[in-house]
Amino acid sequence: MSGSYFQRDRGRHPQALTPSYKTSILRSPRQALLSLPTSHSEETGPVFGHDILGPLDNDLIRNFAKDGAEAIGQRIVVYGRVLDEAGRPVRGALLEFWQANAGGRYRHKRESYLAALDPNFGGCGRAITDDEGRYSFRTVKPGAYPWPNGVNDWRPAHIHFSVFGHAFAQRLITQMYFEGDPMIWQCPIVRTIPDPAAVEQLVAALDRQATIPMDSLAYKFDIVLRGRRSTMFENRMEGN
């Protein structure tokens, strides 16, 4: 990648120790951080195969359903672009996404929430960005759910994103929230982010112009990989 290096704005990032987010008490470092360069082999391999995606991988409404059924819930399309710090498209990036169902429950053996599972919703999918950095997928809008952080803490509706480059060491993880949800600003995890503008960058905008008539609403979510105003990535607080 050519061009100038854009220094990361460290003031946008959460402190490692934020007691209102209970698990940070145990997970935050006790010693000074070390920055270790990646090796050539980590940066170049192993690689994922672009031909491993199936025709329904970006359709969470149908990719887990049986006998022609479809997932239950408010149908939505999520779309956007993956960009670098200069606004240039990032082509060929593998995006993986996972989420709770419309009732707020994950399909996970350790899930403790009592909401019902949808037998036709697996909750995960993937897509590859095109030459303009564009991606899209269909899904149902996830529900909020309680979590054992405080007495009455709930996670706002959200979708998890994993962005791979061309090697598995090149991975960034973030979350997307939904415009107009008042629970975003009440979430202990979100409230660890000191810059409101950084939070807003995690909120997908409702786009009525991109809806599928009589079928699905649409939300736009762009991901910026580097630079002072890059998207918040929970696994790379030190920069990317």
MDAnalysis code that builds the backbone (N, CA, C; Angstrom):
import MDAnalysis as mda
import numpy as np

u = mda.Universe.empty(720, n_residues=240, atom_resindex=np.repeat(np.arange(240), 3), trajectory=True)
u.add_TopologyAttr("name", ["N", "CA", "C"] * 240)
u.add_TopologyAttr("resid", np.arange(1, 241))
u.add_TopologyAttr("resname", ["MET", "SER", "GLY", "SER", "TYR", "PHE", "GLN", "ARG", "ASP", "ARG", "GLY", "ARG", "HIS", "PRO", "GLN", "ALA", "LEU", "THR", "PRO", "SER", "TYR", "LYS", "THR", "SER", "ILE", "LEU", "ARG", "SER", "PRO", "ARG", "GLN", "ALA", "LEU", "LEU", "SER", "LEU", "PRO", "THR", "SER", "HIS", "SER", "GLU", "GLU", "THR", "GLY", "PRO", "VAL", "PHE", "GLY", "HIS", "ASP", "ILE", "LEU", "GLY", "PRO", "LEU", "ASP", "ASN", "ASP", "LEU", "ILE", "ARG", "ASN", "PHE", "ALA", "LYS", "ASP", "GLY", "ALA", "GLU", "ALA", "ILE", "GLY", "GLN", "ARG", "ILE", "VAL", "VAL", "TYR", "GLY", "ARG", "VAL", "LEU", "ASP", "GLU", "ALA", "GLY", "ARG", "PRO", "VAL", "ARG", "GLY", "ALA", "LEU", "LEU", "GLU", "PHE", "TRP", "GLN", "ALA", "ASN", "ALA", "GLY", "GLY", "ARG", "TYR", "ARG", "HIS", "LYS", "ARG", "GLU", "SER", "TYR", "LEU", "ALA", "ALA", "LEU", "ASP", "PRO", "ASN", "PHE", "GLY", "GLY", "CYS", "GLY", "ARG", "ALA", "ILE", "THR", "ASP", "ASP", "GLU", "GLY", "ARG", "TYR", "SER", "PHE", "ARG", "THR", "VAL", "LYS", "PRO", "GLY", "ALA", "TYR", "PRO", "TRP", "PRO", "ASN", "GLY", "VAL", "ASN", "ASP", "TRP", "ARG", "PRO", "ALA", "HIS", "ILE", "HIS", "PHE", "SER", "VAL", "PHE", "GLY", "HIS", "ALA", "PHE", "ALA", "GLN", "ARG", "LEU", "ILE", "THR", "GLN", "MET", "TYR", "PHE", "GLU", "GLY", "ASP", "PRO", "MET", "ILE", "TRP", "GLN", "CYS", "PRO", "ILE", "VAL", "ARG", "THR", "ILE", "PRO", "ASP", "PRO", "ALA", "ALA", "VAL", "GLU", "GLN", "LEU", "VAL", "ALA", "ALA", "LEU", "ASP", "ARG", "GLN", "ALA", "THR", "ILE", "PRO", "MET", "ASP", "SER", "LEU", "ALA", "TYR", "LYS", "PHE", "ASP", "ILE", "VAL", "LEU", "ARG", "GLY", "ARG", "ARG", "SER", "THR", "MET", "PHE", "GLU", "ASN", "ARG", "MET", "GLU", "GLY", "ASN"])
u.atoms.positions = np.array([
    [0.852, -1.189, 0.000],
    [0.000, 0.000, 0.000],
    [0.887, 1.237, 0.000],
    [0.686, 2.129, -0.951],
    [1.485, 3.338, -1.037],
    [0.764, 4.492, -0.372],
    [1.502, 5.593, -0.138],
    [0.885, 6.776, 0.451],
    [1.406, 7.031, 1.840],
    [0.926, 8.135, 2.430],
    [1.410, 8.548, 3.742],
    [0.842, 7.664, 4.849],
    [1.597, 7.568, 5.935],
    [1.134, 6.849, 7.119],
    [0.253, 7.777, 7.947],
    [-0.901, 7.284, 8.354],
    [-1.829, 8.066, 9.143],
    [-1.745, 7.604, 10.599],
    [-1.272, 8.478, 11.487],
    [-1.147, 8.138, 12.899],
    [-2.520, 7.850, 13.508],
    [-2.586, 6.802, 14.316],
    [-3.843, 6.438, 14.977],
    [-4.157, 7.430, 16.093],
    [-5.417, 7.813, 16.235],
    [-5.859, 8.700, 17.310],
    [-6.139, 7.852, 18.551],
    [-5.159, 7.787, 19.448],
    [-5.287, 6.912, 20.612],
    [-6.351, 7.390, 21.592],
    [-6.742, 8.676, 21.503],
    [-7.752, 9.207, 22.408],
    [-9.140, 8.660, 22.170],
    [-9.336, 7.954, 21.056],
    [-10.644, 7.381, 20.757],
    [-10.848, 6.020, 21.413],
    [-9.796, 5.426, 21.929],
    [-9.858, 4.029, 22.340],
    [-10.122, 3.868, 23.830],
    [-10.836, 2.820, 24.200],
    [-11.148, 2.590, 25.613],
    [-9.890, 2.300, 26.435],
    [-9.951, 2.616, 27.698],
    [-8.923, 2.161, 28.619],
    [-9.064, 0.652, 28.801],
    [-7.943, -0.022, 29.019],
    [-8.001, -1.479, 29.196],
    [-8.802, -1.860, 30.435],
    [-8.661, -1.080, 31.492],
    [-9.389, -1.353, 32.733],
    [-10.562, -0.388, 32.835],
    [-11.765, -0.914, 32.664],
    [-12.999, -0.130, 32.797],
    [-13.946, -0.936, 33.685],
    [-13.948, -0.682, 34.998],
    [-14.687, -1.532, 35.941],
    [-16.173, -1.682, 35.648],
    [-16.801, -0.724, 34.950],
    [-18.215, -0.889, 34.614],
    [-18.436, -2.035, 33.627],
    [-17.385, -2.391, 32.895],
    [-17.391, -3.562, 32.021],
    [-16.639, -4.646, 32.795],
    [-17.379, -5.501, 33.477],
    [-16.845, -6.323, 34.561],
    [-15.678, -7.215, 34.136],
    [-15.759, -7.828, 32.973],
    [-14.693, -8.752, 32.595],
    [-13.367, -8.049, 32.310],
    [-13.380, -6.723, 32.094],
    [-12.124, -6.008, 31.863],
    [-11.246, -6.020, 33.115],
    [-11.843, -6.210, 34.292],
    [-11.064, -6.244, 35.525],
    [-10.084, -7.411, 35.498],
    [-10.531, -8.543, 34.983],
    [-9.670, -9.717, 34.905],
    [-8.804, -9.728, 33.646],
    [-9.294, -9.128, 32.583],
    [-8.593, -9.225, 31.301],
    [-7.591, -8.118, 31.066],
    [-7.684, -7.008, 31.787],
    [-6.787, -5.890, 31.511],
    [-5.355, -6.229, 31.931],
    [-4.359, -5.776, 31.167],
    [-2.953, -6.110, 31.469],
    [-2.506, -5.511, 32.794],
    [-1.631, -6.222, 33.469],
    [-1.045, -5.743, 34.713],
    [0.362, -5.185, 34.501],
    [0.964, -5.490, 33.354],
    [2.313, -5.055, 33.042],
    [2.287, -4.164, 31.802],
    [3.407, -3.492, 31.547],
    [3.519, -2.638, 30.373],
    [3.349, -3.463, 29.102],
    [2.712, -2.875, 28.107],
    [2.457, -3.581, 26.860],
    [3.713, -3.667, 26.016],
    [3.827, -4.747, 25.263],
    [4.924, -4.945, 24.327],
    [4.359, -4.958, 22.914],
    [5.061, -4.352, 21.988],
    [4.659, -4.360, 20.582],
    [5.614, -5.269, 19.819],
    [5.092, -6.353, 19.277],
    [5.912, -7.331, 18.580],
    [5.570, -7.322, 17.099],
    [6.556, -7.167, 16.233],
    [6.269, -7.189, 14.789],
    [5.851, -8.580, 14.337],
    [4.998, -8.628, 13.338],
    [4.604, -9.917, 12.780],
    [5.670, -10.416, 11.816],
    [5.729, -11.722, 11.672],
    [6.708, -12.313, 10.761],
    [6.149, -12.336, 9.341],
    [7.031, -12.598, 8.399],
    [6.606, -12.667, 6.997],
    [5.587, -13.789, 6.799],
    [5.802, -14.925, 7.439],
    [4.878, -16.049, 7.269],
    [3.508, -15.740, 7.866],
    [3.465, -14.977, 8.967],
    [2.182, -14.595, 9.551],
    [1.410, -13.664, 8.628],
    [2.114, -12.823, 7.910],
    [1.469, -11.830, 7.055],
    [1.065, -12.380, 5.694],
    [1.629, -13.523, 5.316],
    [1.369, -14.032, 3.968],
    [0.657, -15.376, 3.945],
    [0.501, -16.047, 5.060],
    [-0.157, -17.350, 5.030],
    [-0.497, -17.822, 6.425],
    [-1.360, -18.824, 6.535],
    [-2.108, -19.431, 5.431],
    [-3.177, -18.484, 4.897],
    [-3.614, -18.726, 3.686],
    [-4.601, -17.851, 3.065],
    [-5.928, -18.583, 2.955],
    [-7.007, -17.830, 2.863],
    [-8.304, -18.436, 2.647],
    [-8.569, -18.539, 1.151],
    [-9.391, -19.462, 0.765],
    [-9.735, -19.641, -0.640],
    [-11.002, -18.899, -1.000],
    [-10.943, -18.092, -2.049],
    [-12.119, -17.333, -2.456],
    [-13.222, -18.238, -2.993],
    [-12.874, -19.469, -3.349],
    [-13.875, -20.364, -3.919],
    [-14.606, -21.170, -2.856],
    [-14.353, -20.899, -1.571],
    [-15.002, -21.690, -0.530],
    [-16.393, -21.159, -0.193],
    [-16.764, -20.013, -0.706],
    [-18.071, -19.444, -0.397],
    [-19.159, -20.107, -1.230],
    [-20.277, -20.408, -0.550],
    [-21.415, -20.985, -1.236],
    [-22.402, -19.915, -1.657],
    [-23.397, -20.273, -2.470],
    [-24.347, -19.285, -3.000],
    [-25.226, -18.649, -1.946],
    [-25.392, -19.280, -0.777],
    [-26.236, -18.723, 0.281],
    [-25.433, -18.243, 1.483],
    [-24.123, -18.159, 1.347],
    [-23.314, -17.757, 2.496],
    [-23.649, -16.351, 2.984],
    [-24.101, -15.470, 2.090],
    [-24.444, -14.107, 2.511],
    [-25.959, -13.920, 2.661],
    [-26.675, -15.025, 2.833],
    [-28.124, -14.972, 3.045],
    [-28.470, -15.731, 4.317],
    [-28.410, -15.020, 5.459],
    [-28.671, -15.672, 6.740],
    [-30.138, -16.033, 6.922],
    [-31.000, -15.491, 6.084],
    [-32.420, -15.842, 6.155],
    [-32.646, -17.272, 5.684],
    [-31.793, -17.736, 4.756],
    [-32.019, -19.055, 4.166],
    [-30.869, -20.033, 4.328],
    [-29.675, -19.577, 4.730],
    [-28.521, -20.483, 4.661],
    [-28.509, -21.579, 5.722],
    [-29.400, -21.506, 6.706],
    [-29.488, -22.560, 7.716],
    [-30.870, -23.227, 7.695],
    [-31.769, -22.701, 6.869],
    [-33.160, -23.156, 6.865],
    [-33.298, -24.519, 6.191],
    [-34.327, -25.224, 6.571],
    [-34.603, -26.554, 6.044],
    [-35.911, -26.558, 5.266],
    [-35.954, -27.366, 4.220],
    [-37.188, -27.645, 3.468],
    [-37.860, -26.376, 2.957],
    [-37.058, -25.421, 2.492],
    [-37.604, -24.227, 1.900],
    [-38.111, -23.189, 2.879],
    [-37.915, -23.400, 4.164],
    [-38.349, -22.430, 5.180],
    [-37.383, -21.259, 5.216],
    [-37.736, -20.224, 5.993],
    [-36.873, -19.064, 6.164],
    [-36.859, -18.639, 7.619],
    [-35.819, -17.892, 8.009],
    [-35.692, -17.421, 9.389],
    [-36.828, -16.466, 9.737],
    [-37.176, -16.441, 11.020],
    [-38.240, -15.580, 11.526],
    [-37.633, -14.274, 12.023],
    [-38.271, -13.149, 11.698],
    [-37.820, -11.864, 12.205],
    [-37.954, -10.770, 11.176],
    [-37.615, -9.546, 11.592],
    [-37.644, -8.405, 10.687],
    [-36.515, -8.538, 9.683],
    [-36.840, -8.644, 8.425],
    [-35.868, -8.897, 7.375],
    [-35.125, -7.609, 7.020],
    [-33.806, -7.709, 6.928],
    [-32.993, -6.539, 6.598],
    [-31.879, -6.927, 5.633],
    [-31.392, -5.922, 4.938],
    [-30.173, -6.027, 4.140],
    [-29.130, -5.128, 4.790],
    [-27.943, -5.652, 4.994],
    [-26.816, -4.860, 5.492],
    [-25.802, -4.769, 4.350],
    [-25.364, -3.554, 4.038],
    [-24.420, -3.392, 2.942],
    [-23.458, -2.247, 3.286],
    [-22.384, -2.174, 2.550],
    [-21.423, -1.100, 2.756],
    [-20.154, -1.364, 1.982],
    [-19.101, -0.655, 2.379],
    [-17.806, -0.792, 1.726],
    [-16.716, -0.938, 2.785],
    [-15.654, -1.636, 2.420],
    [-14.445, -1.697, 3.228],
    [-13.422, -0.776, 2.564],
    [-12.914, 0.198, 3.344],
    [-12.060, 1.256, 2.802],
    [-10.766, 1.357, 3.597],
    [-9.729, 1.935, 2.964],
    [-8.513, 2.236, 3.717],
    [-8.576, 3.671, 4.237],
    [-7.483, 4.161, 4.820],
    [-7.494, 5.464, 5.474],
    [-7.682, 6.626, 4.504],
    [-7.445, 6.384, 3.216],
    [-7.600, 7.427, 2.216],
    [-8.914, 7.285, 1.441],
    [-9.792, 6.416, 1.905],
    [-11.070, 6.233, 1.247],
    [-11.022, 5.340, 0.019],
    [-9.902, 4.630, -0.172],
    [-9.787, 3.736, -1.310],
    [-10.409, 2.382, -0.981],
    [-11.054, 1.745, -1.960],
    [-11.708, 0.459, -1.681],
    [-10.702, -0.645, -1.409],
    [-11.073, -1.561, -0.526],
    [-10.261, -2.741, -0.233],
    [-10.971, -3.933, -0.862],
    [-10.414, -4.443, -1.937],
    [-11.046, -5.548, -2.663],
    [-10.572, -6.887, -2.115],
    [-11.412, -7.903, -2.246],
    [-11.027, -9.254, -1.892],
    [-10.901, -9.519, -0.411],
    [-11.493, -8.671, 0.429],
    [-11.466, -8.920, 1.873],
    [-12.588, -9.890, 2.233],
    [-12.285, -10.847, 3.073],
    [-13.289, -11.800, 3.536],
    [-13.956, -11.251, 4.787],
    [-15.271, -11.062, 4.728],
    [-16.050, -10.630, 5.878],
    [-16.843, -11.810, 6.421],
    [-16.728, -12.037, 7.708],
    [-17.582, -13.008, 8.392],
    [-18.452, -12.232, 9.366],
    [-19.709, -12.638, 9.508],
    [-20.615, -11.942, 10.412],
    [-21.425, -12.970, 11.184],
    [-21.686, -12.643, 12.454],
    [-22.484, -13.538, 13.294],
    [-23.313, -12.707, 14.263],
    [-24.440, -13.261, 14.712],
    [-25.399, -12.482, 15.471],
    [-26.376, -13.381, 16.213],
    [-27.118, -12.767, 17.139],
    [-28.236, -13.435, 17.792],
    [-29.436, -13.446, 16.842],
    [-30.421, -14.287, 17.147],
    [-31.626, -14.313, 16.323],
    [-32.557, -13.156, 16.695],
    [-33.740, -13.137, 16.118],
    [-34.660, -12.033, 16.332],
    [-35.100, -11.913, 17.782],
    [-34.999, -12.995, 18.528],
    [-35.345, -12.969, 19.946],
    [-34.174, -12.661, 20.857],
    [-32.991, -12.449, 20.292],
    [-31.821, -12.126, 21.091],
    [-31.029, -13.325, 21.563],
    [-31.232, -14.487, 20.954],
    [-30.525, -15.681, 21.401],
    [-29.542, -16.170, 20.343],
    [-28.339, -16.549, 20.800],
    [-27.328, -17.139, 19.935],
    [-27.511, -18.654, 19.878],
    [-27.108, -19.223, 18.745],
    [-27.069, -20.679, 18.631],
    [-25.710, -21.148, 19.135],
    [-25.620, -21.323, 20.439],
    [-24.350, -21.673, 21.081],
    [-24.659, -22.565, 22.270],
    [-23.878, -23.611, 22.467],
    [-24.181, -24.586, 23.504],
    [-24.075, -24.013, 24.910],
    [-23.373, -22.886, 25.067],
    [-23.255, -22.272, 26.389],
    [-24.179, -21.064, 26.558],
    [-25.058, -20.841, 25.600],
    [-26.014, -19.741, 25.703],
    [-26.939, -19.968, 26.900],
    [-27.130, -18.922, 27.714],
    [-27.941, -19.047, 28.925],
    [-29.253, -18.267, 28.873],
    [-29.448, -17.477, 27.811],
    [-30.677, -16.695, 27.705],
    [-31.831, -17.624, 27.342],
    [-33.013, -17.356, 27.902],
    [-34.146, -18.271, 27.769],
    [-34.960, -18.062, 26.496],
    [-34.654, -17.046, 25.700],
    [-35.400, -16.837, 24.460],
    [-35.292, -18.068, 23.563],
    [-36.307, -18.267, 22.739],
    [-36.369, -19.474, 21.911],
    [-35.366, -19.433, 20.772],
    [-34.867, -20.596, 20.398],
    [-34.075, -20.722, 19.184],
    [-35.001, -20.781, 17.976],
    [-34.538, -20.235, 16.871],
    [-35.236, -20.362, 15.603],
    [-34.592, -21.531, 14.859],
    [-35.334, -22.617, 14.598],
    [-34.712, -23.783, 13.953],
    [-34.208, -23.495, 12.544],
    [-34.614, -22.375, 11.951],
    [-34.200, -22.044, 10.593],
    [-33.219, -20.876, 10.530],
    [-32.579, -20.585, 11.682],
    [-31.618, -19.478, 11.700],
    [-30.338, -19.925, 12.376],
    [-29.236, -19.924, 11.610],
    [-27.947, -20.320, 12.151],
    [-27.169, -19.173, 12.758],
    [-27.384, -17.954, 12.241],
    [-26.773, -16.778, 12.842],
    [-25.384, -16.436, 12.360],
    [-24.940, -16.986, 11.218],
    [-23.610, -16.631, 10.725],
    [-23.584, -16.711, 9.207],
    [-22.657, -15.960, 8.620],
    [-22.497, -15.944, 7.176],
    [-21.200, -15.261, 6.801],
    [-20.981, -15.094, 5.501],
    [-19.739, -14.477, 5.043],
    [-19.903, -13.952, 3.622],
    [-19.021, -13.031, 3.275],
    [-19.028, -12.424, 1.943],
    [-17.623, -11.937, 1.632],
    [-17.351, -11.694, 0.366],
    [-16.058, -11.160, -0.076],
    [-16.307, -9.835, -0.787],
    [-15.509, -8.828, -0.468],
    [-15.691, -7.513, -1.096],
    [-15.316, -7.568, -2.578],
    [-16.052, -6.782, -3.374],
    [-15.783, -6.737, -4.808],
    [-14.690, -5.702, -5.118],
    [-14.514, -5.387, -6.391],
    [-13.440, -4.475, -6.796],
    [-13.612, -3.071, -6.227],
    [-14.836, -2.690, -5.849],
    [-15.094, -1.379, -5.243],
    [-15.179, -1.452, -3.727],
    [-14.776, -2.596, -3.161],
    [-14.805, -2.760, -1.714],
    [-16.186, -3.014, -1.145],
    [-17.154, -3.317, -2.001],
    [-18.538, -3.450, -1.558],
    [-18.849, -4.864, -1.068],
    [-19.755, -4.941, -0.094],
    [-20.277, -6.210, 0.405],
    [-21.758, -6.019, 0.699],
    [-22.485, -7.116, 0.837],
    [-23.871, -7.054, 1.296],
    [-24.288, -8.431, 1.779],
    [-25.264, -8.448, 2.670],
    [-25.874, -9.717, 3.075],
    [-27.287, -9.471, 3.579],
    [-28.094, -10.526, 3.536],
    [-29.461, -10.487, 4.061],
    [-29.507, -11.208, 5.398],
    [-30.327, -10.705, 6.294],
    [-30.465, -11.351, 7.588],
    [-31.758, -10.869, 8.245],
    [-31.962, -11.252, 9.498],
    [-33.042, -10.683, 10.299],
    [-32.408, -9.802, 11.371],
    [-33.115, -8.766, 11.744],
    [-32.581, -7.855, 12.750],
    [-32.474, -8.576, 14.082],
    [-31.286, -8.601, 14.704],
    [-31.121, -9.323, 15.966],
    [-31.833, -8.618, 17.115],
    [-32.222, -9.393, 18.113],
    [-32.833, -8.828, 19.302],
    [-31.802, -8.473, 20.355],
    [-32.182, -7.598, 21.277],
    [-31.342, -7.307, 22.442],
    [-31.382, -8.501, 23.390],
    [-30.392, -8.586, 24.290],
    [-30.406, -9.694, 25.248],
    [-29.705, -9.273, 26.547],
    [-30.101, -9.878, 27.665],
    [-29.437, -9.578, 28.941],
    [-28.109, -10.316, 29.030],
    [-27.184, -9.758, 29.816],
    [-25.900, -10.433, 30.014],
    [-25.428, -10.189, 31.446],
    [-24.684, -11.119, 32.019],
    [-24.342, -11.073, 33.445],
    [-23.186, -10.136, 33.755],
    [-23.361, -8.857, 33.457],
    [-22.360, -7.852, 33.783],
    [-22.782, -7.084, 35.024],
    [-23.983, -6.503, 34.979],
    [-24.579, -5.835, 36.125],
    [-25.929, -6.463, 36.428],
    [-26.654, -5.861, 37.340],
    [-27.939, -6.434, 37.756],
    [-28.939, -6.440, 36.609],
    [-28.939, -5.400, 35.786],
    [-29.934, -5.296, 34.726],
    [-29.300, -4.746, 33.449],
    [-28.181, -5.336, 33.038],
    [-27.493, -4.898, 31.823],
    [-27.978, -5.699, 30.615],
    [-28.217, -4.974, 29.526],
    [-28.638, -5.591, 28.276],
    [-27.727, -5.110, 27.156],
    [-27.436, -5.991, 26.228],
    [-26.694, -5.607, 25.029],
    [-27.674, -5.117, 23.987],
    [-27.408, -3.957, 23.370],
    [-28.256, -3.507, 22.270],
    [-28.138, -4.453, 21.078],
    [-29.113, -4.401, 20.188],
    [-29.044, -5.211, 18.971],
    [-27.744, -4.912, 18.229],
    [-27.044, -5.945, 17.813],
    [-25.772, -5.741, 17.129],
    [-25.422, -6.953, 16.282],
    [-24.524, -6.735, 15.330],
    [-23.974, -7.796, 14.500],
    [-22.454, -7.726, 14.596],
    [-21.816, -8.864, 14.817],
    [-20.361, -8.943, 14.874],
    [-19.789, -9.090, 13.459],
    [-18.676, -8.411, 13.226],
    [-17.970, -8.492, 11.943],
    [-16.533, -8.918, 12.180],
    [-16.053, -9.820, 11.348],
    [-14.634, -10.158, 11.277],
    [-14.169, -9.850, 9.862],
    [-13.077, -9.098, 9.744],
    [-12.542, -8.712, 8.437],
    [-11.166, -9.340, 8.275],
    [-11.036, -10.221, 7.289],
    [-9.757, -10.850, 6.982],
    [-9.117, -10.170, 5.780],
    [-7.787, -10.015, 5.840],
    [-7.034, -9.659, 4.649],
    [-6.753, -10.919, 3.861],
    [-5.520, -11.063, 3.384],
    [-5.185, -12.245, 2.589],
    [-4.366, -13.254, 3.386],
    [-4.366, -13.117, 4.697],
    [-3.760, -14.107, 5.573],
    [-4.527, -14.085, 6.887],
    [-4.536, -15.209, 7.605],
    [-5.342, -15.298, 8.812],
    [-4.837, -14.402, 9.937],
    [-3.562, -13.990, 9.867],
    [-3.053, -13.053, 10.869],
    [-3.575, -11.642, 10.629],
    [-4.114, -11.401, 9.453],
    [-4.649, -10.081, 9.112],
    [-6.148, -10.088, 9.383],
    [-6.487, -10.004, 10.648],
    [-7.894, -10.101, 11.037],
    [-8.262, -8.974, 11.992],
    [-9.392, -8.330, 11.728],
    [-9.929, -7.280, 12.585],
    [-11.369, -7.631, 12.936],
    [-11.779, -7.308, 14.171],
    [-13.109, -7.668, 14.656],
    [-13.797, -6.426, 15.200],
    [-15.056, -6.244, 14.831],
    [-15.812, -5.101, 15.311],
    [-17.279, -5.485, 15.463],
    [-18.109, -4.522, 15.868],
    [-19.541, -4.732, 16.014],
    [-20.291, -3.588, 15.353],
    [-21.445, -3.906, 14.798],
    [-22.302, -2.921, 14.163],
    [-23.596, -2.794, 14.955],
    [-23.998, -1.552, 15.243],
    [-25.262, -1.279, 15.934],
    [-26.235, -0.622, 14.956],
    [-27.457, -0.366, 15.418],
    [-28.518, 0.099, 14.537],
    [-28.958, 1.510, 14.907],
    [-29.057, 2.358, 13.896],
    [-29.472, 3.743, 14.084],
    [-30.787, 3.823, 14.859],
    [-30.827, 4.745, 15.820],
    [-32.047, 5.002, 16.561],
    [-32.256, 4.141, 17.792],
    [-31.314, 3.254, 18.108],
    [-31.469, 2.367, 19.268],
    [-30.954, 3.085, 20.520],
    [-31.837, 3.436, 21.482],
    [-31.379, 4.156, 22.676],
    [-30.506, 3.308, 23.587],
    [-30.558, 1.986, 23.419],
    [-29.765, 1.110, 24.290],
    [-28.279, 1.142, 23.975],
    [-27.918, 1.662, 22.792],
    [-26.491, 1.753, 22.458],
    [-25.747, 2.526, 23.532],
    [-26.291, 3.677, 23.911],
    [-25.599, 4.582, 24.826],
    [-25.718, 4.147, 26.282],
    [-26.508, 3.094, 26.543],
    [-26.623, 2.552, 27.890],
    [-25.724, 1.329, 28.095],
    [-25.112, 0.837, 27.035],
    [-24.354, -0.411, 27.092],
    [-22.993, -0.189, 27.761],
    [-22.652, -0.968, 28.804],
    [-21.352, -0.800, 29.461],
    [-20.160, -0.998, 28.534],
    [-20.304, -1.850, 27.522],
    [-19.198, -2.049, 26.584],
    [-19.023, -0.801, 25.724],
    [-20.114, -0.308, 25.163],
    [-20.036, 0.893, 24.330],
    [-19.525, 2.081, 25.130],
    [-19.924, 2.181, 26.392],
    [-19.552, 3.334, 27.208],
    [-18.084, 3.343, 27.600],
    [-17.354, 2.273, 27.299],
    [-15.901, 2.313, 27.507],
    [-15.206, 3.148, 26.429],
    [-15.870, 3.423, 25.313],
    [-15.277, 4.195, 24.213],
    [-15.409, 5.674, 24.554],
    [-14.312, 6.417, 24.713],
    [-14.386, 7.787, 25.213],
    [-14.884, 8.817, 24.199],
    [-14.788, 8.511, 22.913],
    [-15.135, 9.481, 21.880],
    [-16.496, 9.138, 21.279],
    [-17.529, 9.982, 21.484],
    [-18.847, 9.697, 20.896],
    [-18.804, 9.522, 19.384],
    [-17.891, 10.214, 18.705],
    [-17.790, 10.074, 17.251],
    [-17.344, 8.672, 16.859],
    [-16.517, 8.062, 17.693],
    [-16.085, 6.693, 17.417],
    [-17.247, 5.719, 17.585],
    [-18.126, 5.996, 18.550],
    [-19.314, 5.171, 18.720],
    [-20.234, 5.322, 17.513],
    [-20.435, 6.555, 17.074],
    [-21.312, 6.801, 15.934],
    [-20.832, 6.053, 14.697],
    [-19.526, 5.856, 14.591],
    [-18.981, 5.154, 13.433],
    [-19.326, 3.671, 13.458],
    [-19.778, 3.165, 14.608],
    [-20.203, 1.771, 14.723],
    [-21.701, 1.602, 14.500],
    [-22.398, 2.695, 14.219],
    [-23.859, 2.669, 14.080],
    [-24.222, 2.701, 12.599],
    [-24.923, 1.670, 12.143],
    [-25.343, 1.599, 10.751],
    [-26.544, 2.501, 10.520],
    [-26.516, 3.225, 9.415],
    [-27.594, 4.152, 9.086],
    [-28.704, 3.431, 8.336],
    [-29.938, 3.692, 8.740],
    [-31.092, 3.198, 7.996],
    [-31.124, 3.874, 6.626],
    [-31.217, 3.097, 5.562],
    [-31.219, 3.641, 4.201],
    [-32.505, 3.212, 3.501],
    [-33.500, 4.090, 3.519],
    [-34.785, 3.754, 2.919],
    [-34.689, 3.634, 1.399],
    [-33.650, 4.234, 0.799],
    [-33.502, 4.162, -0.651],
    [-32.985, 2.798, -1.110],
    [-32.425, 2.034, -0.198],
    [-31.855, 0.737, -0.566],
    [-32.715, -0.434, -0.102],
    [-33.908, -0.160, 0.401],
    [-34.774, -1.243, 0.857],
    [-35.239, -2.103, -0.321],
    [-35.630, -3.317, -0.023],
    [-36.293, -4.176, -1.003],
    [-37.786, -4.048, -0.750],
    [-38.539, -3.450, -1.669],
    [-39.961, -3.184, -1.410],
    [-40.728, -4.438, -0.990],
    [-41.545, -4.278, 0.032],
    [-42.377, -5.352, 0.569],
    [-41.555, -6.544, 1.050],
    [-40.274, -6.288, 1.377],
    [-39.422, -7.401, 1.807],
    [-38.492, -7.013, 2.947],
    [-37.550, -6.108, 2.715],
    [-36.480, -5.882, 3.686],
    [-36.109, -4.407, 3.780],
    [-35.900, -3.938, 5.014],
    [-35.254, -2.654, 5.238],
    [-33.757, -2.792, 4.958],
    [-33.058, -1.674, 4.844],
    [-31.632, -1.705, 4.542],
    [-30.860, -0.810, 5.505],
    [-29.682, -1.263, 5.893],
    [-28.779, -0.504, 6.754],
    [-27.404, -0.454, 6.095],
    [-26.792, 0.731, 6.126],
    [-25.483, 0.922, 5.517],
    [-24.406, 1.005, 6.589],
    [-23.339, 0.207, 6.419],
    [-22.250, 0.164, 7.396],
    [-20.923, 0.063, 6.659],
    [-20.173, 1.168, 6.619],
    [-18.843, 1.181, 6.023],
    [-17.801, 0.883, 7.094],
    [-16.741, 0.207, 6.696],
    [-15.657, -0.162, 7.604],
    [-14.368, 0.470, 7.104],
    [-13.729, 1.277, 7.948],
    [-12.468, 1.943, 7.596],
    [-11.342, 1.235, 8.339],
    [-10.373, 0.706, 7.623],
    [-9.393, -0.198, 8.221],
    [-8.269, 0.493, 8.967],
    [-7.849, 1.671, 8.530],
    [-6.669, 2.295, 9.134],
    [-6.886, 3.791, 9.262],
    [-5.923, 4.440, 9.915],
    [-5.934, 5.892, 9.992],
    [-6.471, 6.424, 11.304],
    [-6.446, 7.746, 11.453],
    [-6.861, 8.384, 12.699],
    [-8.334, 8.181, 12.986],
    [-9.133, 7.980, 11.967],
    [-10.567, 7.818, 12.158],
    [-11.029, 6.460, 11.641],
    [-10.226, 5.451, 11.908],
    [-10.621, 4.106, 11.492],
    [-11.751, 3.594, 12.380],
    [-12.454, 2.593, 11.900],
    [-13.484, 1.920, 12.683],
    [-12.858, 1.319, 13.936],
    [-13.595, 1.324, 15.052],
    [-13.113, 0.707, 16.282],
    [-13.043, -0.807, 16.112],
    [-11.876, -1.387, 16.390],
    [-11.709, -2.834, 16.313],
    [-11.340, -3.359, 17.689],
    [-12.146, -4.275, 18.190],
    [-11.982, -4.711, 19.576],
    [-10.744, -5.564, 19.803],
    [-10.172, -6.132, 18.739],
    [-8.986, -6.970, 18.910],
    [-7.700, -6.252, 18.534],
    [-7.770, -4.954, 18.162],
    [-6.559, -4.220, 17.783],
    [-6.613, -2.804, 18.340],
    [-6.711, -2.699, 19.652],
    [-6.769, -1.375, 20.284],
    [-5.488, -0.573, 20.052],
    [-4.377, -1.284, 19.832],
    [-3.104, -0.596, 19.704],
    [-2.877, -0.039, 18.314],
    [-3.751, -0.327, 17.399],
    [-3.606, 0.155, 16.029],
    [-3.658, -0.997, 15.051],
    [-3.784, -0.683, 13.785],
    [-3.870, -1.729, 12.768],
    [-3.319, -1.193, 11.443],
])
